[in-house]
Amino acid sequence: MDELIKKKKLPYDIVTVTTYTISEEQTDSTPLITASGYKLDSINPKKQKVIAISRDLKRKYKFGQKVRVKGAGNLDGIYTIRDLMASRWTKKIDILINPEDNGNKIRKVKLYNITNIGK
């Protein structure tokens, strides 16, 4: 995937990455349903590879799009945009993790839209 990104010279956004869980304290009163209406797995939500994006990024990225997160260490990977962050955040994504996982905050991470990379 990284070779294809480099070959096509895909543009990217520099974002801050944080993590969240399916608790009401970190979401809302319906923590198993994302802003897009997607239903999360209550046992192992991390396996669904879901991210929430800040509202400023919503102008460029859409629900259901695949993105590549690069520069976030063990959180690097391909995710699907399914959720939206509170309006106070900008240039930020939240990666869904399991409740027992340790949270992270990483700055200057690259976010690539790879939805149409193979076309």
SELOVEX-719144 format. One line per field, with one value per residue: residue number from 1; x, y, z of N, C-alpha, C, O, CB in turn. Coordinates in Angstrom, 3 decimals. Glycine has a CB too. Layout:
N
k = [NUM, ...]
n.u = [X, ...]
n.v = [Y, ...]
n.w = [Z, ...]
ca.u = [X, ...]
ca.v = [Y, ...]
ca.w = [Z, ...]
c.u = [X, ...]
c.v = [Y, ...]
c.w = [Z, ...]
o.u = [X, ...]
o.v = [Y, ...]
o.w = [Z, ...]
cb.u = [X, ...]
cb.v = [Y, ...]
cb.w = [Z, ...]
This chain:
119
k = [1, 2, 3, 4, 5, 6, 7, 8, 9, 10, 11, 12, 13, 14, 15, 16, 17, 18, 19, 20, 21, 22, 23, 24, 25, 26, 27, 28, 29, 30, 31, 32, 33, 34, 35, 36, 37, 38, 39, 40, 41, 42, 43, 44, 45, 46, 47, 48, 49, 50, 51, 52, 53, 54, 55, 56, 57, 58, 59, 60, 61, 62, 63, 64, 65, 66, 67, 68, 69, 70, 71, 72, 73, 74, 75, 76, 77, 78, 79, 80, 81, 82, 83, 84, 85, 86, 87, 88, 89, 90, 91, 92, 93, 94, 95, 96, 97, 98, 99, 100, 101, 102, 103, 104, 105, 106, 107, 108, 109, 110, 111, 112, 113, 114, 115, 116, 117, 118, 119]
n.u = [0.823, 1.916, 3.841, 2.277, 0.946, 3.110, 3.990, 1.779, 1.825, 0.112, -1.829, -1.804, -3.059, -1.881, -2.342, -3.467, -3.487, -5.679, -7.119, -10.150, -12.817, -15.717, -17.230, -19.750, -18.820, -16.879, -18.145, -21.380, -24.807, -25.427, -23.264, -22.594, -23.380, -22.348, -21.781, -22.422, -24.300, -23.434, -23.133, -21.384, -19.229, -19.703, -18.054, -15.440, -14.567, -12.357, -11.473, -12.943, -11.771, -12.265, -12.497, -12.962, -13.453, -12.374, -14.546, -13.757, -12.283, -14.287, -15.237, -13.576, -13.225, -15.343, -18.035, -17.519, -15.339, -12.103, -9.061, -5.524, -3.479, -0.479, 2.535, 1.855, 2.824, 2.101, -0.527, -0.699, -2.188, -4.949, -8.060, -11.628, -13.723, -16.143, -17.251, -17.752, -16.108, -16.339, -17.234, -15.247, -12.708, -9.991, -8.264, -7.828, -7.970, -9.700, -9.041, -10.746, -10.525, -10.235, -11.775, -9.919, -7.449, -4.536, -4.668, -3.634, -1.824, -0.776, 1.151, 1.431, 0.824, 0.357, -2.430, -4.007, -6.257, -7.439, -9.452, -10.020, -7.673, -6.824, -7.975]
n.v = [-1.199, 1.278, 1.699, 2.127, 4.454, 6.212, 6.050, 7.101, 9.595, 10.589, 13.117, 14.338, 14.885, 16.523, 15.478, 15.302, 12.448, 10.773, 8.478, 6.614, 5.057, 2.864, 4.002, 5.854, 8.195, 9.027, 9.221, 9.434, 9.153, 6.886, 4.835, 2.663, 3.203, 4.978, 8.374, 8.190, 6.263, 3.698, 0.489, -0.579, -3.213, -4.588, -6.233, -6.419, -3.750, -2.541, -4.167, -3.446, -1.295, 1.581, 5.117, 8.398, 11.658, 15.102, 17.945, 19.838, 18.322, 16.880, 18.169, 17.386, 14.627, 11.741, 9.861, 6.379, 6.304, 4.968, 5.303, 5.855, 5.715, 7.041, 7.099, 6.902, 4.978, 1.993, 2.291, 2.744, 2.136, 0.941, 2.436, 2.983, 5.734, 6.476, 7.977, 11.095, 13.823, 16.001, 19.469, 21.208, 20.360, 20.390, 19.398, 16.700, 13.225, 10.447, 7.299, 4.294, 2.171, -0.803, -1.043, -1.930, -1.287, 0.849, 4.369, 6.863, 9.759, 11.337, 13.478, 15.165, 13.272, 11.473, 11.500, 9.776, 9.696, 6.819, 5.712, 5.556, 4.553, 2.334, 2.668]
n.w = [0.000, 0.838, -1.128, -3.385, -2.630, -2.530, -5.206, -6.607, -5.571, -3.543, -1.987, 1.403, 4.749, 7.652, 10.858, 14.299, 16.289, 18.412, 20.784, 21.356, 23.273, 23.522, 25.563, 27.345, 28.456, 26.710, 24.317, 23.422, 24.493, 23.097, 22.632, 20.993, 18.459, 15.719, 14.483, 11.813, 11.797, 11.895, 13.327, 16.160, 17.312, 20.423, 21.902, 20.731, 19.553, 18.328, 16.247, 14.061, 12.893, 12.966, 12.605, 13.989, 12.750, 12.910, 12.585, 10.683, 8.893, 7.757, 5.560, 3.553, 3.738, 3.734, 5.293, 5.454, 3.767, 3.049, 4.771, 5.137, 7.883, 8.874, 10.620, 13.220, 14.884, 16.566, 15.886, 13.222, 10.035, 7.982, 7.967, 8.398, 7.918, 10.167, 12.156, 13.957, 15.446, 18.366, 17.977, 18.856, 18.132, 15.752, 12.760, 13.543, 14.397, 15.786, 16.926, 17.240, 19.987, 22.049, 25.320, 27.276, 26.233, 26.064, 25.888, 23.462, 22.280, 19.482, 17.584, 14.371, 12.315, 9.297, 7.135, 4.697, 1.964, 0.708, -0.734, -3.541, -4.591, -6.104, -8.550]
ca.u = [0.000, 2.759, 4.491, 1.264, 0.746, 4.284, 3.994, 0.724, 2.056, -1.150, -1.761, -2.170, -3.266, -1.165, -3.344, -3.160, -4.248, -5.984, -7.905, -11.363, -13.471, -17.173, -17.871, -20.585, -18.007, -16.070, -18.991, -22.652, -25.689, -25.521, -21.861, -22.413, -23.829, -21.538, -22.486, -22.899, -25.313, -22.757, -23.216, -20.094, -19.160, -19.513, -17.025, -14.126, -14.777, -11.105, -11.309, -13.679, -10.878, -13.094, -12.003, -13.783, -12.685, -12.849, -15.539, -13.095, -11.893, -15.513, -15.402, -12.705, -13.401, -16.752, -18.291, -17.340, -14.079, -10.930, -7.897, -4.295, -2.844, 0.952, 3.313, 1.220, 3.356, 1.274, -1.862, -0.649, -3.013, -6.067, -9.274, -12.806, -14.329, -17.511, -17.710, -17.446, -15.680, -16.981, -16.890, -14.104, -11.457, -9.629, -7.100, -7.663, -8.747, -9.822, -9.070, -11.492, -9.778, -10.976, -11.694, -8.745, -6.233, -4.023, -4.888, -2.470, -1.958, 0.398, 1.053, 2.093, 0.558, -0.149, -3.724, -4.192, -7.510, -7.074, -10.687, -9.953, -6.264, -6.618, -8.771]
ca.v = [0.000, 2.466, 1.893, 2.691, 5.836, 6.964, 6.083, 8.018, 10.877, 10.987, 14.189, 13.908, 15.901, 16.303, 15.503, 14.744, 11.217, 10.346, 7.242, 6.628, 3.767, 2.921, 4.419, 7.054, 9.352, 9.448, 9.333, 10.034, 8.182, 5.689, 4.613, 1.589, 3.696, 6.142, 9.508, 7.780, 5.220, 2.401, -0.215, -1.091, -4.479, -4.270, -7.106, -6.081, -2.677, -2.206, -4.977, -2.823, -0.285, 2.778, 6.386, 9.604, 12.794, 16.419, 18.473, 20.533, 17.296, 16.346, 18.818, 16.701, 13.176, 11.366, 8.594, 5.196, 6.332, 4.308, 6.170, 5.246, 6.489, 6.724, 7.895, 6.776, 3.802, 0.777, 2.628, 2.844, 1.154, 1.374, 2.605, 3.513, 6.875, 6.138, 8.788, 12.518, 14.337, 17.223, 20.626, 21.966, 19.816, 20.605, 18.636, 15.631, 11.999, 9.599, 5.890, 3.479, 1.061, -1.550, -0.388, -2.332, -0.792, 2.143, 5.466, 7.543, 11.029, 11.448, 14.632, 15.159, 11.992, 11.656, 10.893, 9.665, 9.144, 5.744, 5.113, 5.296, 4.399, 1.276, 2.931]
ca.w = [0.000, 0.912, -2.425, -4.271, -2.171, -2.971, -6.676, -7.067, -4.915, -2.924, -0.992, 2.752, 5.767, 8.903, 11.918, 15.608, 16.531, 19.766, 20.790, 22.171, 23.485, 23.377, 26.815, 27.219, 28.837, 25.566, 23.116, 23.811, 25.152, 22.252, 22.262, 20.007, 17.152, 15.350, 13.860, 10.490, 11.969, 11.879, 14.614, 16.608, 18.044, 21.838, 22.464, 20.189, 18.568, 17.638, 15.028, 12.964, 12.294, 12.814, 13.121, 13.983, 12.251, 13.334, 11.634, 9.572, 7.929, 7.145, 4.252, 2.603, 3.888, 3.906, 5.981, 4.630, 3.028, 3.623, 4.922, 5.651, 8.942, 8.848, 11.563, 14.537, 15.579, 16.535, 15.374, 11.765, 9.348, 7.143, 8.765, 7.719, 8.624, 10.565, 13.279, 13.918, 16.746, 18.846, 17.147, 19.378, 17.611, 14.350, 12.284, 14.526, 14.242, 16.960, 16.538, 18.197, 20.582, 23.060, 26.635, 28.051, 25.583, 26.524, 24.968, 22.915, 21.564, 18.626, 16.683, 13.056, 11.655, 7.931, 6.839, 3.248, 1.469, -0.223, -1.234, -4.972, -4.957, -7.093, -9.759]
c.u = [0.864, 3.474, 3.530, 0.985, 1.890, 4.299, 2.974, 0.859, 0.767, -0.944, -2.193, -2.420, -2.427, -2.177, -2.734, -4.056, -4.440, -6.810, -9.149, -11.937, -14.978, -17.886, -18.688, -19.812, -17.214, -16.886, -20.254, -23.513, -25.907, -24.124, -21.628, -22.914, -23.054, -22.397, -23.040, -23.990, -24.740, -22.807, -21.875, -20.253, -18.863, -18.400, -15.622, -14.254, -13.530, -10.951, -12.010, -12.902, -11.628, -12.338, -13.116, -12.887, -13.245, -13.702, -14.922, -12.661, -13.099, -15.785, -14.639, -12.915, -14.860, -16.868, -18.145, -16.044, -12.990, -9.781, -6.719, -3.708, -1.379, 1.709, 2.771, 1.673, 2.448, -0.162, -1.862, -1.546, -4.079, -7.334, -10.408, -13.382, -15.795, -18.092, -17.184, -17.108, -16.464, -16.438, -15.667, -12.765, -11.253, -8.377, -6.781, -8.503, -8.677, -9.927, -9.762, -10.633, -10.685, -10.783, -10.437, -7.417, -5.816, -4.237, -3.586, -2.845, -0.662, 0.177, 1.789, 2.024, -0.016, -1.436, -3.940, -5.587, -7.153, -8.296, -10.578, -8.543, -6.032, -7.314, -8.044]
c.v = [1.259, 2.750, 2.548, 4.155, 6.715, 7.130, 7.095, 9.416, 11.435, 12.136, 13.650, 15.120, 15.530, 16.506, 15.046, 13.525, 11.026, 9.073, 7.431, 5.228, 3.954, 3.287, 5.691, 8.321, 9.894, 9.607, 10.110, 8.948, 6.907, 5.315, 3.512, 1.965, 4.977, 7.239, 9.152, 6.713, 3.815, 1.769, -0.866, -2.401, -4.158, -5.096, -6.684, -4.983, -2.335, -2.952, -4.361, -1.685, 1.008, 4.004, 7.431, 10.727, 14.098, 17.017, 19.248, 19.540, 16.711, 16.994, 18.061, 15.185, 12.881, 10.062, 7.441, 5.178, 5.608, 5.308, 5.364, 6.207, 6.064, 7.684, 7.844, 5.513, 2.594, 1.040, 2.843, 1.786, 1.791, 1.341, 3.106, 4.640, 6.550, 7.086, 10.213, 12.977, 15.593, 18.430, 21.403, 21.521, 20.175, 19.789, 17.471, 14.425, 11.213, 8.154, 5.090, 2.305, 0.318, -0.899, -0.727, -1.854, 0.554, 3.205, 6.121, 8.914, 11.215, 12.608, 14.369, 13.796, 12.282, 10.854, 10.953, 9.129, 8.087, 5.081, 4.710, 5.009, 3.355, 1.532, 3.834]
c.w = [0.000, -0.410, -3.416, -3.916, -2.673, -4.485, -7.210, -6.479, -4.310, -1.943, 0.371, 3.631, 6.976, 10.030, 13.235, 15.791, 18.028, 19.657, 21.647, 22.282, 23.381, 24.682, 26.584, 27.580, 27.649, 24.288, 23.465, 24.443, 24.329, 21.751, 21.225, 18.617, 16.845, 14.733, 12.486, 10.567, 11.975, 13.274, 14.947, 17.371, 19.511, 22.479, 22.026, 19.129, 17.765, 16.316, 13.820, 12.303, 11.949, 13.320, 13.085, 13.492, 12.803, 12.212, 10.475, 8.492, 7.201, 5.789, 3.169, 2.598, 4.202, 4.689, 4.992, 3.841, 3.809, 3.650, 5.454, 6.663, 8.989, 9.764, 12.964, 15.278, 15.449, 16.071, 13.858, 11.140, 8.490, 7.989, 7.877, 8.564, 8.897, 11.611, 13.156, 15.332, 17.116, 18.075, 17.639, 18.786, 16.138, 14.037, 13.223, 14.128, 15.545, 16.476, 17.638, 18.662, 21.554, 24.425, 27.434, 27.443, 26.173, 25.454, 24.552, 22.398, 20.792, 17.657, 15.374, 12.375, 10.268, 7.747, 5.330, 2.953, 0.416, -0.845, -2.699, -5.460, -6.057, -8.415, -10.715]
o.u = [0.588, 3.685, 3.926, 0.810, 1.668, 4.584, 3.261, 0.105, 0.393, 0.006, -2.867, -2.038, -2.279, -2.791, -1.641, -5.247, -3.490, -7.158, -9.195, -11.601, -15.460, -19.042, -18.350, -20.113, -16.912, -16.365, -20.197, -22.989, -26.510, -23.836, -20.548, -22.880, -23.098, -23.590, -24.021, -24.542, -25.489, -22.553, -21.305, -21.285, -17.856, -17.855, -14.715, -14.073, -13.641, -10.364, -11.706, -13.323, -11.625, -11.633, -14.053, -11.692, -14.429, -13.584, -15.508, -12.667, -12.946, -16.492, -15.021, -12.790, -15.535, -15.930, -18.590, -15.676, -12.954, -9.555, -6.885, -3.465, -1.072, 1.546, 3.165, 0.990, 2.069, -0.929, -2.915, -1.653, -4.113, -7.636, -10.187, -13.512, -16.585, -19.281, -16.291, -17.750, -17.163, -15.310, -15.107, -11.774, -12.213, -7.549, -5.640, -9.603, -7.709, -10.818, -9.411, -10.091, -11.791, -9.752, -9.945, -6.369, -6.639, -4.015, -2.558, -4.009, 0.420, -0.859, 2.641, 3.032, -0.784, -1.525, -4.045, -6.049, -6.625, -8.184, -11.008, -8.251, -5.112, -7.250, -8.570]
o.v = [2.201, 3.909, 3.418, 4.991, 7.818, 8.214, 7.847, 10.321, 12.586, 12.128, 12.624, 16.240, 14.349, 17.566, 14.482, 13.571, 11.105, 8.645, 8.282, 4.334, 5.068, 2.909, 6.505, 9.399, 11.086, 10.083, 11.302, 7.925, 5.952, 5.465, 3.448, 1.145, 5.939, 7.050, 9.747, 6.303, 2.841, 2.438, -1.601, -2.655, -3.513, -4.692, -6.600, -5.248, -1.880, -2.426, -4.713, -1.166, 1.463, 3.944, 7.366, 10.745, 14.193, 16.635, 19.308, 19.874, 16.110, 16.420, 18.094, 14.544, 13.676, 9.266, 7.522, 4.138, 5.627, 6.053, 4.343, 7.373, 4.879, 8.902, 8.640, 5.038, 2.214, 0.096, 3.097, 0.672, 3.006, 0.342, 3.585, 4.511, 6.371, 7.016, 10.496, 12.565, 16.171, 18.402, 22.193, 22.238, 20.256, 19.523, 17.278, 14.570, 11.314, 7.830, 5.195, 1.550, 0.775, -0.273, 0.109, -2.000, 1.295, 2.964, 5.955, 9.202, 11.247, 12.696, 13.486, 13.251, 13.227, 9.692, 12.034, 8.205, 8.422, 4.001, 3.616, 5.208, 3.508, 0.695, 4.156]
o.w = [-0.743, -0.767, -4.191, -4.802, -3.174, -4.992, -8.141, -6.839, -4.537, -1.160, 0.460, 3.292, 7.291, 10.144, 13.276, 15.482, 18.808, 18.556, 22.536, 21.506, 23.176, 24.874, 25.724, 27.067, 27.593, 23.279, 23.767, 24.884, 24.820, 20.563, 20.638, 17.700, 17.612, 14.494, 12.041, 9.546, 12.051, 14.275, 14.140, 17.993, 19.802, 23.506, 22.854, 17.941, 16.627, 15.371, 12.680, 11.270, 10.806, 14.327, 12.290, 13.787, 13.124, 11.048, 9.394, 7.307, 6.137, 4.960, 2.000, 1.555, 4.857, 4.744, 3.847, 3.294, 5.040, 2.696, 6.121, 6.353, 9.125, 9.694, 13.816, 16.185, 14.341, 15.885, 13.272, 11.653, 8.295, 8.642, 6.765, 9.782, 7.970, 11.922, 12.358, 16.297, 16.284, 17.582, 16.879, 18.925, 15.371, 14.908, 13.641, 13.594, 16.299, 15.691, 18.813, 17.855, 21.844, 24.673, 28.192, 28.072, 26.711, 24.267, 25.209, 22.117, 21.379, 16.999, 15.278, 11.925, 10.093, 8.144, 4.751, 3.622, -0.644, -1.423, -3.063, -6.639, -6.860, -9.315, -11.781]
cb.u = [-0.934, 3.779, 4.997, -0.033, 0.653, 5.563, 3.691, -0.637, 2.646, -1.790, -2.654, -1.070, -4.772, 0.080, -4.545, -3.371, -3.530, -6.742, -7.060, -12.408, -13.082, -17.688, -16.809, -21.822, -17.054, -14.962, -19.355, -23.376, -27.027, -26.496, -21.087, -23.127, -25.391, -20.430, -21.550, -21.738, -26.337, -21.285, -24.340, -19.390, -18.064, -20.807, -17.282, -13.449, -15.266, -9.919, -11.846, -15.004, -10.214, -14.434, -10.780, -14.393, -12.692, -11.649, -16.510, -11.874, -11.126, -16.715, -14.920, -11.261, -12.473, -17.449, -19.708, -18.475, -13.653, -10.541, -8.213, -3.267, -3.559, 1.510, 3.371, -0.301, 3.570, 1.246, -2.386, 0.799, -3.652, -6.215, -9.030, -13.869, -14.195, -17.547, -17.264, -18.637, -14.171, -16.751, -18.065, -14.052, -11.432, -9.394, -5.870, -8.053, -8.224, -11.064, -7.628, -12.815, -8.491, -10.523, -12.893, -8.721, -6.448, -2.523, -5.802, -1.839, -2.243, 0.667, 1.618, 3.548, -0.429, 0.918, -4.886, -3.108, -8.450, -6.235, -11.841, -10.513, -5.464, -7.087, -10.107]
cb.v = [0.001, 2.307, 0.546, 1.867, 5.898, 6.270, 4.681, 7.457, 11.879, 9.796, 15.394, 13.017, 16.035, 17.278, 14.619, 15.802, 9.984, 11.463, 6.051, 7.588, 3.159, 1.588, 4.650, 6.933, 8.978, 8.454, 7.920, 10.688, 8.828, 5.927, 4.285, 0.340, 3.953, 5.734, 10.708, 7.261, 5.327, 2.557, -1.285, -0.058, -5.440, -4.491, -8.551, -7.335, -1.439, -2.514, -6.383, -2.303, -0.851, 2.617, 6.867, 9.920, 12.820, 17.365, 19.365, 21.329, 16.185, 16.564, 20.281, 17.012, 12.606, 11.226, 8.588, 5.075, 7.782, 3.027, 7.356, 4.930, 6.271, 6.801, 9.308, 6.766, 4.114, 0.141, 3.882, 2.693, 0.239, 0.466, 3.584, 2.396, 8.206, 4.734, 8.168, 13.337, 14.636, 17.401, 21.555, 21.835, 18.301, 22.125, 19.558, 16.119, 11.143, 10.004, 5.347, 2.970, 1.569, -3.031, -0.757, -3.833, -0.663, 2.041, 6.487, 6.717, 12.250, 10.111, 15.889, 15.577, 11.103, 11.223, 11.617, 8.746, 10.274, 4.697, 6.076, 6.460, 4.023, -0.022, 3.547]
cb.w = [1.207, 2.022, -2.982, -4.195, -0.616, -2.510, -7.243, -6.714, -5.910, -2.209, -1.411, 3.365, 6.144, 9.050, 11.550, 16.762, 15.910, 20.573, 21.311, 21.580, 24.868, 22.875, 27.928, 28.109, 29.974, 25.332, 22.545, 22.585, 25.439, 21.048, 23.483, 20.474, 17.134, 14.373, 13.738, 9.661, 10.886, 11.402, 14.584, 17.484, 17.434, 22.592, 22.054, 19.587, 19.263, 18.535, 15.260, 13.470, 11.026, 13.574, 12.311, 15.413, 10.714, 13.693, 12.359, 10.084, 8.630, 8.079, 4.310, 2.919, 5.007, 2.535, 6.627, 3.697, 2.736, 2.810, 5.862, 4.500, 10.336, 7.398, 11.113, 14.385, 17.041, 17.912, 16.069, 11.253, 10.339, 5.867, 9.940, 7.473, 7.789, 11.095, 14.612, 13.329, 16.736, 20.374, 17.079, 20.882, 17.786, 14.053, 12.155, 15.937, 13.045, 17.838, 16.277, 17.572, 21.305, 23.093, 27.445, 28.182, 24.063, 26.885, 25.587, 21.805, 22.548, 17.856, 17.359, 13.202, 12.504, 6.882, 7.609, 2.617, 0.871, 0.490, -1.054, -5.725, -3.734, -6.542, -9.399]
